[in-house]
Amino acid sequence: MIIGLGRMLLLMLALLTVVYLSLFFYWRAGAKMRLEEAWVMAGRPGDRAAWIDERIAPIARRIRAWLVFFVYLLPVAGLTIYILLTN
């Protein structure tokens, strides 16, 4: 019983990690594209890559925090509640 639960938890964490990485890179790319558009529309002089890298860091931290909550914590909490209620 415990071994099966452990195996299921490891598989679940591996799958959730794939989902986490996919969503993180997808949303970060969208944020980067919006920043590139803002840079072009404003007609800023200077290094575009440095300007974007400077502004994407706080956005990436925010994305990471939300994804940890929604991708890891909610499913694990839901599974835990389900197991506790059915036993």
TALINBEL-V102616 format. One record per residue. N is the residue number from 1. RES is the residue in three letters. SS is DSSP state (h for helix, s for strand, l for the rest). PHI is phi as a letter, one per 20 degrees, with the letter a starting at -180 (NA if undefined). PSI is psi in degrees with one decimal (none if undefined). Layout:
# TALINBEL-V102616
N|RES|SS|PHI|PSI, N|RES|SS|PHI|PSI
This chain:
# TALINBEL-V102616
1|MET|l|NA|-50.9, 2|ILE|h|f|-39.0, 3|ILE|h|f|-41.4, 4|GLY|h|f|-40.1, 5|LEU|h|f|-40.6, 6|GLY|h|f|-42.1, 7|ARG|h|f|-43.0, 8|MET|h|f|-40.3, 9|LEU|h|f|-41.6, 10|LEU|h|f|-43.2, 11|LEU|h|f|-42.3, 12|MET|h|f|-44.1, 13|LEU|h|f|-36.5, 14|ALA|h|f|-44.3, 15|LEU|h|f|-39.6, 16|LEU|h|f|-31.6, 17|THR|h|f|-39.6, 18|VAL|h|f|-43.3, 19|VAL|h|f|-43.7, 20|TYR|h|g|-50.6, 21|LEU|h|f|-40.4, 22|SER|h|f|-48.5, 23|LEU|h|f|-39.1, 24|PHE|h|f|-48.9, 25|PHE|h|f|-33.1, 26|TYR|h|f|-49.9, 27|TRP|h|f|-33.2, 28|ARG|h|f|-38.6, 29|ALA|h|f|-39.0, 30|GLY|h|f|-41.9, 31|ALA|h|f|-39.5, 32|LYS|h|f|-38.8, 33|MET|h|f|-40.9, 34|ARG|h|f|-37.6, 35|LEU|h|f|-38.8, 36|GLU|h|f|-41.1, 37|GLU|h|f|-40.7, 38|ALA|h|f|-38.2, 39|TRP|h|f|-43.2, 40|VAL|h|f|-44.1, 41|MET|h|f|-33.3, 42|ALA|h|e|-15.4, 43|GLY|l|m|41.2, 44|ARG|l|f|139.7, 45|PRO|l|e|162.2, 46|GLY|l|o|-164.4, 47|ASP|l|e|112.4, 48|ARG|h|f|-42.2, 49|ALA|h|f|-41.5, 50|ALA|h|f|-40.7, 51|TRP|h|f|-43.3, 52|ILE|h|f|-43.9, 53|ASP|h|f|-36.5, 54|GLU|h|f|-36.9, 55|ARG|h|e|-17.6, 56|ILE|h|e|-23.1, 57|ALA|h|g|-50.4, 58|PRO|h|f|-32.0, 59|ILE|h|f|-42.1, 60|ALA|h|f|-37.6, 61|ARG|h|f|-41.5, 62|ARG|h|f|-43.3, 63|ILE|h|f|-44.8, 64|ARG|h|f|-42.7, 65|ALA|h|f|-44.7, 66|TRP|h|f|-40.4, 67|LEU|h|f|-38.3, 68|VAL|h|g|-42.2, 69|PHE|h|f|-52.1, 70|PHE|h|f|-30.3, 71|VAL|h|e|-37.6, 72|TYR|h|d|-53.1, 73|LEU|h|f|-45.3, 74|LEU|h|f|-48.6, 75|PRO|h|f|-39.6, 76|VAL|h|f|-40.7, 77|ALA|h|f|-41.5, 78|GLY|h|f|-42.9, 79|LEU|h|f|-40.2, 80|THR|h|f|-45.5, 81|ILE|h|f|-41.6, 82|TYR|h|f|-45.6, 83|ILE|h|f|-41.9, 84|LEU|h|f|-37.5, 85|LEU|h|f|-29.7, 86|THR|h|e|-16.6, 87|ASN|l|e|none
